[in-house]
Amino acid sequence: MYTKPQPWTGRIDGTEEGSLRWHQKVELADIQEEVLCEEPFLGILGFASDEGVRRNQGRVGAKTGPEMLRKFSSNFPVNSLKKIIDFGNIGCEDADLEKSQSLLSHFIEKIQIAGGNTIVLGGGHEVMYAHYSGLRKAFPDKKIGIINFDAHFDNRPVKPEIGATSGTGFWQIAQNDLNYNYLAIGIQENSNTKSLFDFAQQSGTEYILAKDFQSKNEEKIKKTIADFIAKSEILYLTVCLDVFAAPFAPGVSALAYNGLIPDSFFQEIFHQVVSNQKLIAFDIAELNPDFDIDNRTARLAASLLFEFVKH
């Protein structure tokens, strides 16, 4: 199901260039029509689905994440010359996740071919497989590097009686993509079974454990990321908010009491990724407003979006 975008709203401090906020600059467009833009742009799509989370036995509620992310991003100051176009939302009708993923994939391909970089606001992390599938269709011969900030590998095999879930995306990609190229950052040892670690090893997945994501390992972490980017032709960044410690991100499908802390060290590593010129796609997954406290998770997610856009 596709829903056309709605106007963004927020505080107005003035109409001169130096006083503008995002809601005054974001343009709206119907993705069902031809995408025409004579300059590079950022194309936003919401993925209002948590069917993959439900199938994965997680806490549902992330389907309202896209609108919450828009709300907490609308008052950001404009500090980038990039054109931002909101193309609306894809929802999930009748629990038909595969249909929703196929539709999102098609729209991602359409935006990328038109010269836009894609931003998807989730929604469950089933958004990743759809986003990547669209990139693969737009760039069939490119080596796409996927960097995933996540507590989980999300490489569970698909069970026919359940279907794809929020935790199967990387397994699905690995089955069909000879250019499989995946770096996971923030992996929790207590949240991934031995078989998932084994599959990561067999598929050539690179990863940084949450316990090793510390400033004392800064040089090693930066080198791992730099080497990964160097062997990728284009880059796609996906952030599952359950990578963060529960006090900072309580509004997620699966809490991580000992997850990453979004401090200055994290910001420096995040900047290394979002400032790279190869990065053409970004999404945020698992924002679940039903379980958020003081909108902490929504504000954190919006801050990550702000960092991506300003670069």
N, C-alpha and C positions, 0 to 999 in steps of 0.2 A: 504494500500500500504506500502510495506517495502522497505527501501533503506539501502544498506550496508554502514558501517561507512567509513569515509574518514580520511586520516592522519591528525593529529593535527600539527599545525605549530607555531613557535614563536621564541623568542630570545634564542640564545645559548651562555652560558658563559663558557662552558666546558663540559667535559664528565665524570669527576670524580663525585663520589656520592654526594659530598657536593655542587656541582654546578648545579645539574639537576633541570629542570623545568617540569611541568606536561606533556607538549607535548612530552618530551623525554622518558617518562615512560608509558604513556597510551598505552595499547595494543588494537588491533582491532580484532573483531571476528564476524562471520556471525551467528546471533541468529537462523537462520533456520537450522543450523547444530547442532550436539550434543554438549552441553555445558560441557566441561571437565576441571576441575581445581583441583589440589591436595591440594590447600591451600585456606583459606577464601579470598574472593575478593569482590570488589565493581563493580556491573554491571550497566553501564549507557545506558539508552535508551532515545531517543528524541521522544516527542509526538508533531509532527508538524501539529497541528490542532487548529483551532479557530472556528470550526463549532458550537460548543456549545455556544460560545460567541455570534455568529451571531444570533442563535436562541433565545438567551436571550436578544437581542437588545442592545448588548454592542458594543464597538469599536473593529473592527476586526484588525488583524495584528499580533497576538501572534503566528501564525503558523511559523513565522521566529525566534521565541524566542530561540529554541534549538541551532541553529547555532551561534547566538549571545552569548549565554551563554558559549558555547565551546570556542569562540574567546577570551572572557574576562577571561577565566579560564586557558587558555593554558600556560600562562607565570608564573603561581603561582609556588613558590619554592616547591620542594618535601620535605615534613617534616613528612611523614608517610610511614611506611613500607608496607602498604596495596597495594595489586595489584589492578589496575584499568583497567577494560576492557570496551571499548566502543562497543556497539552492533548495533549502527546505529539508524535510525529513523523509526517511524510509521507515515504515513501521512493519509489524509482523502480524498478519491476519491468520486466524485459524491455526495458530502454532506452526505455520509453514515457514520455518526458518530458512530452509534451502531456497525458497522462492525470494525471500527478502534479501538473502546474501547475493543471489544472482542479479537482482535488480540493482543493488548497491554496486556490485562489480561492474555492471554495464555503465552506470553513471560515472564511476571513477575513471573508466577508460575514456569516456566522452570528454570529461574535464581535462584530463592529461593530454589527450590528442589536440585539444583546443589551445594548449599552451599554459594551462593552469597547474599549480601545485595543489594537492588535495589535503584538506583537513576534515577528519570525520570525528564527530562528537558522539561517543557511546553513552549508553548501551553496554551490553555485555561484551566480553572479549571475543565473542564469535565475530565481531566486526573485523578482526584482523584478517581472517581467511578471505572475506569478501573484498576488503581493501587491497590485499596483496593480489588477488585474482584479477582485479581490474588493472593493476599496474602491470601484471604479466601480459595481459592482452594488449595493453598500450605499448609495451616494450618487450616483444616476444624473444628477442635475442640478447637482451642485456642481462648482465649479472647483477641481480638486485640483492643488496645487503639489507637484512632486517635486523635492527637493534631493538630489543624488547626489554624494557625495564619491568620486571615481573618477579613475583615470588615463586611462580610455577613455570615449568617448561611448556605447558599446554601442548604436549605431544602424546596424549593418550590416543590409542587406536579407536577408530569409530566402530561402535557396536551396531550391527544392522537393526536390532530391535529398538534402539534409541535414536540413532542418527548422529549427525554432527552436534557438537556442544561447544561451550565456551572454552573447553580444554582440549580440543582435538585439532585445532587449526594447523599447528606445525607438523603434526603427523600427516595430515592431508596433503600439505605442500610437499613433504618429503617423498610421498608416494609417486608423484608425477613430474617433479621439477628437477631436471638434471643440474640446474644452477642453484640448488639449495644452498643458502648462505646465511647462517643464523647465529647471532650473538645475544645471549640472555644475560642480563645484569640484575643481581639481587635475588638469585635463586636460594630458596630456603631448603636446607637439608631435611627438615622435619615436615615438609609439605609435598615432597616428591618421592615416590616409591623407588626401589632399586631398579625396577623395570624401566622407569622413566629416565633414570640416569643412564641405564644401559642403552636405551634407544638414542639418547643424546650423543653418547659415545659412538655408536654405530653410524649415525647420520652425519657425523662431523660437526655437530653443534659445539660452538664455543660458549663458555659461560664463566661468570664471576659470581661466586657465592656471596650471599648477603653478609656473612661473617667476615669476609675478606674485603668488603667495600669500606675501607678505612683510609684516612689520610696518610697513614704510614706506608700504605701500598700505592700511593698516588702515581708514582712514576711507572709502575708496572701496569696499573689500570689504564693510564693514558696511552701507553704503548700498545696494549691489547686492542684498544679501540682504534687507534691510528692505523695499526696493521690491518685490522678488519676493514676499515673504510678504504684503505689503499687497494685492496683486492676486489672492491665492489665498484661497479660502473655507476650505479645510482643507489640511493640510500632511502630507506623507509624506516621511520621511527614510530614505535607503538609503545604506549605507556599503560600498563594495567595498574590502577591505583592501589591495589592490594600489596604492592611492593613496599609501601610505606608503613611505618610503625603505627599501630592503632591510635595512639593519641593524636596523630597528625591526620590520619585518614580513617575515621571510624565508619564512614558511609560507603562501605564496599561490600562485595559479595562474600568475601572470606577474609576475616581479620588476621593481621600478622602482628603479634605483640612485640616481636623483635625485628621488625622490618627496617628499611632504610629511613634515615632522618633527613628531611629536606633542608639541610643546613648549607653553609657556604661551600663546604667540600662537594656536596651533591650538586649544587648550582654550578660549580666550576666544571664538573664532569659533564653535566647536562649541556652546558654552553659549548663544550668541545664538539658535541654531536650536532646541536641545532645551528651552529655557526658554519658548518661545513657546506660548501657549495653543491655537493652531490645530493644533498637532502631535498627530496621533491614531494614527500608525503609524510603525514603525521596524524596520529589519532590518539585519543584518550578513552580508556575503557573502564567499566565497572564503577562509575560514579552512581551511588545508590542513595538518593536523597531521603528515602524512608528511614535510613539508619544513621544519617549524618547528625552531628552534634554541633550546634552553633555554625553550621555551614562550613565547617573546617575543611572537609574534603572538597567541596565545591570551590572554595577559595583557592585551595592548593592546586586543583586541576586547572582553574582559570589562569593562575599565575604561570603554569607551564605553557599554556596556550599563548599567553602574552610574550613569553620568552621566544617561542618559535616565530611568532609573527614579526617581532621587532628585528629579527635577523633575516 
